[in-house]
Amino acid sequence: MAKAAGVVLAGGRSSRMGSPKAALEWHGSTLLWCTVAIIGRATAGPVVVVRAPGQELPDLPPDTEVVEDPREGQGPVQGIAAGLAALADRADVAFVSSTDLPFLHPAFVRRVVRAAADGADVGLPVARGFRQPLAASYRTTLAPAAERLVRDGRLKPAFLFDQCTVATLDEAALHADPVLAALDPALDSVLNVNEPADYQAARARPAPEVTVQRFGVLADGHRGAEQVRAATVSEAAEAAGVTLGRHVAAALNGDQITRDGQTPLATGDTVFFLSADAGG
């Protein structure tokens, strides 16, 4: 059984945005793709997307699972229940997220997951002045309790918190993690986009600062690491002057090997470009 997994709630109505948030463009893919991929990176476990009945979703990263809310318009507790139930026999803890967290950082996900993995039922961040139930970690054993609340019409996450042990992570607790404090000091991980102006402001931000380095025949005189701005592996490859493909792969932070240019990057990532040719 995986220690951690992910749940992304995609079934919101996006009424203030005016179009489905899940499908909003984000550096060549979509907000939903980015959120799912970042959580998958951070947890190394399965990721489940919960959609509304009949909802069309944009493309998703390989191996993403999709489950459907039993009824539309029942709020986040129903989505949490459906996601946790889908993972109950495969993970102890799930990071549960809304679709629209474009700056979610793997370090934030890992810190929040640890709060539940260390014995609490819920790891609940309190950041930027608000509790963040859709950027929180939940034990998968909470699925039956969440389902009962939905049947009783008690649809707010606060009702679930009243029935379990909650580890509250205020900003001081979050910043006590030195990696998170260094890579996401403003806790932009919980910054969501509700209206077109929010999305436009988020899209206008500079891409994350990452390190790229070429090895073997790709080095071609470039022996050292370089700092670039890149939101995806393909953007990092372009900045490094290499082309991903059959003969070139990327090693993300020294372990995850990928040729998928849509793989999202976060501040502090290191991308090594490797050639499969002789000398690579």
Secondary structure, 3 states (H helix, E strand, C coil): CEEEEEEEECCCCCCCCCCCHHHCEECCEEHHHHHHHHHHHHHCCCEEEEECCCCCCCCCCCCCEEEECCCCCCCHHHHHHHHHHHHCCCEEEEEEEECCCCCCCHHHHHHHHHHHHCCCCEEEEEECCEECCCEEEEEHHHHHHHHHHHHCCCCCHHHHHCCCCEEEECHHHHHCCHHHHHHCCCCHHHCCCCCHHHHHHHHHCCCCEEEEEECHHHCCCCCCCEEEECCEHHHHHHHHCCCCECCEEEEECCCEEECCCCCECCCCCEEEEEECCCCC
